[in-house]
């Protein structure tokens, strides 16, 4: 491994902006996914969904809903995308359970985690109970006959009795586990609702035929995925061992420890300079701020997504979006979309001195993206 490169915090910030696609956007969702490895998916829609908020800053001409159209091809004017032409799909990262959009080549690295879930107990993703196993046979038969189905399309009034997020129907709990086990996949979405189908009708046969990756191969793939997603990040000992030949150590002036970037990004690191971007509201889980510790080091920015924080304990708001202004993270805006009224309202806002105009401009830019008035 080469010796560390020493950079200032401002240089590291400029590198992060460039490497994470915030200076020169990608020409397509395909290019963005190839660069970043995955895009996190979340169904909550207060002022746009998480994946749309992430990609709108990184893909030229991105429209709300473009990721789902890319994955599934299902829209008012499009037919569902067939398996022979799909290049990406929705599933959970093996070690975290986070739902993301992944390139199709990820499939062999997910198979081991899928198999392991079928053997361990767990209300959310673990092995099927006796009732679920009995119902699974009927669900799979109906999907095979009728095509993509949601949990409300299979008649069964029983409740699951246990769930991570509260009570659920037995059908929904069973389908969820079948998805975690890789026995069904998300074929498309209708108004955010998942429709599941058999894997052979979602992904190309050549992808499904790939053998399960070895543990060492998947460990390397996961560590590389983390680097592709964040571009500048700390690595655990096992992660570093898996990708030592691919990384460049970096020391940031005034910060303890070492972080890493990909060697393929060294040119961007060397040429980062001082970069500024137009005012923009970022996604709550944007790759630029996902690592809270590094965000504090680089940007002097302490931020927590508070959507699951009790109201009395929130500091910023239910769905506050970080404000990127120039080359600073300068505060946050908590917006709410009134789709029926055609307006984007601001519940709360906080900006550093000198950045109030940037917060207003960024809010207006988000409203335009959503097709609303600010």
C-alpha positions as CSV (number, residue, x, y, z in Angstrom):
1,X,0.0,0.0,0.0
2,X,1.4,3.5,-0.9
3,X,2.1,6.0,1.9
4,X,-0.6,8.4,2.9
5,X,-1.3,11.6,1.0
6,X,-1.6,14.7,3.3
7,X,-4.4,17.2,2.4
8,X,-6.1,20.1,4.0
9,X,-9.7,19.9,5.0
10,X,-10.7,22.3,2.3
11,X,-8.9,20.2,-0.3
12,X,-10.7,17.1,1.0
13,X,-14.0,18.9,0.8
14,X,-13.4,19.8,-2.8
15,X,-12.4,16.3,-3.6
16,X,-15.6,14.9,-2.0
17,X,-17.8,17.3,-4.0
18,X,-16.1,16.3,-7.3
19,X,-15.8,12.5,-6.6
20,X,-19.4,12.3,-5.5
21,X,-20.8,13.8,-8.6
22,X,-21.9,17.1,-7.2
23,X,-19.7,19.2,-9.6
24,X,-20.0,17.4,-12.9
25,X,-23.3,15.4,-12.9
26,X,-23.5,12.0,-14.6
27,X,-25.2,11.8,-17.9
28,X,-27.6,9.0,-16.9
29,X,-28.9,6.9,-14.0
30,X,-26.9,4.0,-15.5
31,X,-23.7,6.0,-15.2
32,X,-24.5,7.2,-11.7
33,X,-25.2,3.6,-10.5
34,X,-22.0,2.4,-12.1
35,X,-20.0,5.1,-10.3
36,X,-21.6,5.0,-6.9
37,X,-22.3,1.3,-6.7
38,X,-25.8,1.6,-5.3
39,X,-28.5,4.2,-4.4
40,X,-30.4,3.9,-1.1
41,X,-34.2,3.6,-1.5
42,X,-36.7,4.9,1.0
43,X,-40.5,5.1,0.6
44,X,-41.1,8.2,2.8
45,X,-42.2,11.1,0.6
46,X,-42.4,14.4,2.5
47,X,-40.6,16.5,-0.1
48,X,-39.5,13.9,-2.6
49,X,-38.2,10.3,-1.9
50,X,-34.7,9.7,-0.6
51,X,-33.4,8.1,-3.8
52,X,-34.8,10.9,-6.0
53,X,-33.2,13.5,-3.7
54,X,-29.9,11.8,-3.9
55,X,-29.9,11.4,-7.7
56,X,-31.3,14.8,-8.7
57,X,-28.0,16.3,-7.6
58,X,-26.0,13.8,-9.6
59,X,-27.7,13.0,-12.8
60,X,-28.2,15.6,-15.6
61,X,-31.9,16.3,-16.3
62,X,-33.1,13.9,-13.6
63,X,-36.8,13.8,-13.0
64,X,-38.7,12.7,-10.0
65,X,-39.3,8.9,-10.3
66,X,-36.6,8.3,-12.9
67,X,-34.8,5.7,-10.7
68,X,-38.0,3.5,-10.6
69,X,-38.5,4.0,-14.3
70,X,-34.9,2.9,-14.8
71,X,-35.3,-0.2,-12.6
72,X,-38.7,-1.3,-13.7
73,X,-39.7,0.6,-16.8
74,X,-43.2,0.9,-15.3
75,X,-44.9,4.2,-15.9
76,X,-48.1,5.6,-17.3
77,X,-46.4,5.6,-20.8
78,X,-44.2,2.6,-20.4
79,X,-44.6,-1.1,-20.2
80,X,-42.9,-3.0,-17.3
81,X,-39.3,-3.8,-18.1
82,X,-38.6,-7.5,-19.0
83,X,-35.8,-9.5,-17.5
84,X,-33.8,-9.7,-20.7
85,X,-33.0,-5.9,-20.6
86,X,-32.9,-5.2,-16.8
87,X,-29.5,-4.0,-15.7
88,X,-30.3,-3.3,-12.0
89,X,-32.8,-4.3,-9.3
90,X,-33.9,-3.6,-5.7
91,X,-32.6,-5.6,-2.8
92,X,-31.0,-5.3,0.6
93,X,-27.2,-4.9,1.3
94,X,-26.1,-8.2,2.8
95,X,-24.6,-6.9,6.1
96,X,-27.0,-4.0,6.8
97,X,-30.5,-4.8,5.6
98,X,-30.7,-1.4,3.8
99,X,-32.9,-1.4,0.7
100,X,-30.9,-0.1,-2.4
101,X,-30.8,-0.2,-6.1
102,X,-28.0,-2.4,-7.2
103,X,-26.4,-3.4,-10.5
104,X,-27.5,-6.9,-11.7
105,X,-23.9,-8.1,-11.2
106,X,-24.5,-7.9,-7.4
107,X,-26.7,-11.0,-7.4
108,X,-24.0,-13.7,-6.7
109,X,-22.8,-11.6,-3.7
110,X,-26.3,-11.5,-2.2
111,X,-27.0,-15.2,-2.4
112,X,-25.1,-16.3,0.7
113,X,-27.0,-13.8,2.9
114,X,-30.3,-14.9,1.3
115,X,-29.6,-18.5,2.2
116,X,-28.5,-17.7,5.7
117,X,-31.7,-15.8,6.4
118,X,-33.7,-18.9,5.6
119,X,-32.0,-20.7,8.5
120,X,-32.1,-18.1,11.3
121,X,-35.0,-16.9,13.4
122,X,-36.4,-13.5,12.8
123,X,-39.8,-11.8,12.4
124,X,-38.6,-9.5,9.6
125,X,-36.3,-11.5,7.4
126,X,-35.7,-14.9,9.1
127,X,-36.9,-18.4,8.3
128,X,-40.5,-19.0,7.5
129,X,-42.8,-20.1,10.3
130,X,-45.0,-23.2,9.8
131,X,-47.9,-20.9,8.8
132,X,-45.8,-18.8,6.5
133,X,-44.3,-21.9,4.8
134,X,-47.8,-23.2,4.1
135,X,-48.9,-19.9,2.8
136,X,-45.7,-19.3,0.7
137,X,-46.6,-22.3,-1.5
138,X,-49.9,-20.7,-2.4
139,X,-48.4,-17.3,-2.9
140,X,-45.7,-18.6,-5.3
141,X,-48.3,-20.6,-7.2
142,X,-50.5,-17.5,-7.6
143,X,-47.6,-15.3,-8.7
144,X,-46.6,-18.0,-11.2
145,X,-50.1,-18.1,-12.7
146,X,-51.2,-14.5,-12.4
147,X,-47.9,-12.5,-12.7
148,X,-46.7,-9.7,-10.4
149,X,-48.8,-9.4,-7.2
150,X,-48.9,-7.2,-4.1
151,X,-49.7,-8.4,-0.6
152,X,-53.3,-7.2,-1.0
153,X,-53.9,-9.4,-4.0
154,X,-53.7,-12.7,-2.1
155,X,-56.8,-13.5,0.0
156,X,-55.9,-14.4,3.5
157,X,-57.3,-12.6,6.6
158,X,-54.7,-14.0,9.1
159,X,-52.3,-11.7,11.0
160,X,-48.6,-12.4,11.3
161,X,-48.7,-11.9,15.0
162,X,-45.2,-10.3,15.0
163,X,-43.4,-7.8,13.0
164,X,-40.5,-5.3,13.4
165,X,-42.7,-2.4,12.4
166,X,-45.9,-3.5,14.1
167,X,-48.8,-5.7,13.1
168,X,-48.9,-7.0,9.5
169,X,-51.0,-9.5,7.6
170,X,-49.6,-13.0,7.3
171,X,-49.5,-12.5,3.5
172,X,-47.3,-9.3,3.8
173,X,-45.0,-10.9,6.3
174,X,-44.6,-14.0,4.2
175,X,-43.9,-12.0,1.0
176,X,-41.4,-9.9,2.8
177,X,-39.5,-13.0,3.9
178,X,-39.7,-14.5,0.4
179,X,-38.1,-11.3,-0.9
180,X,-35.3,-11.4,1.7
181,X,-34.7,-15.1,0.7
182,X,-34.5,-14.3,-3.0
183,X,-37.5,-16.4,-3.9
184,X,-39.4,-13.3,-5.2
185,X,-38.1,-9.9,-6.4
186,X,-39.7,-6.5,-6.8
187,X,-41.0,-6.5,-10.4
188,X,-42.4,-2.9,-10.3
189,X,-44.1,-0.4,-8.0
190,X,-47.5,1.1,-8.3
191,X,-47.9,4.3,-6.3
192,X,-45.0,3.1,-4.1
193,X,-46.6,-0.3,-3.5
194,X,-44.4,-3.3,-4.3
195,X,-45.5,-5.9,-6.8
196,X,-43.5,-9.1,-6.5
197,X,-42.7,-11.7,-9.2
198,X,-40.5,-14.8,-9.6
199,X,-36.8,-14.0,-10.0
200,X,-36.7,-15.5,-13.5
201,X,-39.2,-13.0,-14.7
202,X,-37.2,-10.0,-13.2
203,X,-33.5,-10.7,-13.8
204,X,-31.8,-12.1,-16.9
205,X,-31.2,-15.9,-16.8
206,X,-27.4,-15.4,-17.1
207,X,-27.4,-13.3,-13.9
208,X,-29.5,-15.8,-11.9
209,X,-27.3,-18.7,-13.2
210,X,-24.1,-17.2,-11.6
211,X,-22.8,-19.3,-8.7
212,X,-22.8,-18.0,-5.2
213,X,-19.7,-15.8,-4.6
214,X,-17.1,-17.0,-2.1
215,X,-17.0,-15.2,1.3
216,X,-13.7,-13.5,0.5
217,X,-15.1,-12.3,-2.9
218,X,-18.2,-10.8,-1.2
219,X,-16.1,-9.2,1.5
220,X,-14.0,-7.5,-1.2
221,X,-17.2,-6.5,-3.1
222,X,-18.8,-5.0,0.0
223,X,-15.7,-3.0,1.0
224,X,-15.3,-1.7,-2.6
225,X,-19.0,-0.8,-2.6
226,X,-18.5,1.3,0.5
227,X,-15.6,3.1,-1.2
228,X,-17.6,3.7,-4.4
229,X,-20.5,5.0,-2.4
230,X,-18.6,7.4,-0.2
231,X,-15.3,8.0,-2.2
232,X,-13.5,9.1,1.0
233,X,-14.1,7.0,4.1
234,X,-12.6,5.2,7.1
235,X,-12.3,1.4,6.7
236,X,-12.5,-1.3,9.3
237,X,-9.5,-3.7,9.6
238,X,-11.2,-6.5,7.6
239,X,-12.5,-4.1,4.9
240,X,-9.0,-2.7,4.5
241,X,-7.5,-6.1,4.2
242,X,-10.0,-7.0,1.5
243,X,-9.2,-4.0,-0.8
244,X,-5.6,-3.0,0.2
245,X,-4.5,-3.2,-3.4
246,X,-7.2,-0.8,-4.5
247,X,-6.9,2.1,-2.0
248,X,-4.9,5.2,-1.3
249,X,-4.5,6.3,2.4
250,X,-5.3,10.0,3.1
251,X,-4.5,12.1,6.1
252,X,-6.5,15.2,6.6
253,X,-4.8,18.1,8.3
254,X,-6.0,18.5,11.9
255,X,-7.9,15.2,11.9
256,X,-6.9,12.0,13.7
257,X,-6.6,8.7,11.9
258,X,-6.5,7.7,8.2
259,X,-9.2,7.7,5.6
260,X,-9.1,6.0,2.2
261,X,-10.0,6.8,-1.4
262,X,-9.8,4.5,-4.4
263,X,-6.6,4.7,-6.4
264,X,-8.7,5.4,-9.5
265,X,-9.7,8.7,-7.8
266,X,-6.1,9.9,-7.2
267,X,-6.3,12.3,-10.1
268,X,-9.4,13.9,-8.7
269,X,-7.8,14.1,-5.3
270,X,-4.7,15.8,-6.8
271,X,-6.8,18.2,-8.9
272,X,-9.5,19.0,-6.4
273,X,-8.6,22.6,-5.7
274,X,-11.3,24.9,-4.4
275,X,-14.8,24.1,-5.8
276,X,-18.2,25.6,-5.2
277,X,-21.6,24.5,-6.2
278,X,-24.9,26.3,-6.6
279,X,-27.1,26.3,-3.4
280,X,-28.7,22.9,-3.1
281,X,-30.7,21.0,-0.5
282,X,-29.2,17.5,-0.1
283,X,-31.0,14.2,0.8
284,X,-30.9,13.4,4.6
285,X,-28.8,10.3,3.8
286,X,-26.8,11.8,1.0
287,X,-23.4,10.1,0.5
288,X,-21.6,13.4,1.2
289,X,-22.8,13.4,4.8
290,X,-23.6,9.7,5.4
291,X,-20.5,9.3,7.6
292,X,-21.4,11.7,10.5
293,X,-17.9,11.5,12.0
294,X,-16.3,12.5,8.7
295,X,-18.9,15.2,8.1
296,X,-17.9,16.8,11.3
297,X,-14.2,16.6,10.4
298,X,-14.6,17.9,6.9
299,X,-17.5,20.3,7.1
300,X,-17.8,21.1,10.8
301,X,-21.4,19.8,10.3
302,X,-23.3,17.8,12.9
303,X,-26.4,16.4,11.4
304,X,-28.8,13.6,12.3
305,X,-31.8,12.5,10.2
306,X,-34.7,12.9,12.7
307,X,-37.6,11.2,11.0
308,X,-37.6,8.4,13.6
309,X,-36.7,10.8,16.5
310,X,-39.6,11.6,18.9
311,X,-41.0,15.1,18.1
312,X,-40.0,16.5,21.5
313,X,-36.3,15.5,20.9
314,X,-36.0,16.8,17.4
315,X,-33.5,19.7,16.8
316,X,-34.0,20.3,13.1
317,X,-37.3,18.8,12.1
318,X,-39.0,15.7,10.7
319,X,-37.4,15.7,7.3
320,X,-34.8,18.5,7.4
321,X,-32.5,18.7,4.4
322,X,-28.9,19.8,4.7
323,X,-28.0,23.0,2.9
324,X,-25.0,22.9,0.6
325,X,-24.0,26.5,-0.1
326,X,-20.8,27.3,-2.1
327,X,-18.2,25.0,-0.5
328,X,-20.0,24.8,2.9
329,X,-22.7,22.9,4.6
330,X,-24.4,25.9,6.0
331,X,-27.6,24.7,7.8
332,X,-30.8,23.0,7.0
333,X,-34.3,23.5,5.7
334,X,-37.3,21.4,6.8
335,X,-39.7,21.5,3.8
336,X,-43.0,19.8,3.2
337,X,-44.7,19.3,-0.2
338,X,-48.4,20.1,-0.5
339,X,-49.0,18.2,-3.7
340,X,-52.7,19.1,-3.9
341,X,-52.1,22.7,-3.2
342,X,-49.1,22.8,-5.5
343,X,-46.8,24.4,-2.9
344,X,-43.6,23.6,-1.1
345,X,-43.8,25.1,2.4
346,X,-41.0,25.5,4.9
347,X,-41.7,24.2,8.4
348,X,-38.4,25.5,9.8
349,X,-35.1,26.8,8.5
350,X,-31.7,27.5,10.0
351,X,-28.7,28.9,8.0
352,X,-25.4,30.3,9.0
353,X,-24.8,34.0,8.8
354,X,-24.5,35.0,5.1
355,X,-26.4,32.0,3.8
356,X,-30.0,33.0,4.2
357,X,-30.3,33.8,0.5
358,X,-28.7,30.5,-0.4
359,X,-31.3,28.7,1.7
360,X,-34.1,30.5,-0.1
361,X,-32.6,29.8,-3.5
362,X,-32.1,26.1,-2.7
363,X,-35.7,25.8,-1.5
364,X,-36.9,27.4,-4.7
365,X,-34.8,25.0,-6.7
366,X,-36.2,22.0,-4.9
367,X,-39.8,23.3,-5.4
368,X,-39.1,23.6,-9.2
369,X,-37.8,20.0,-9.2
370,X,-41.0,18.8,-7.6
371,X,-43.2,20.9,-9.9
372,X,-44.4,23.1,-7.0
373,X,-44.4,26.8,-6.0
374,X,-42.0,27.8,-3.3
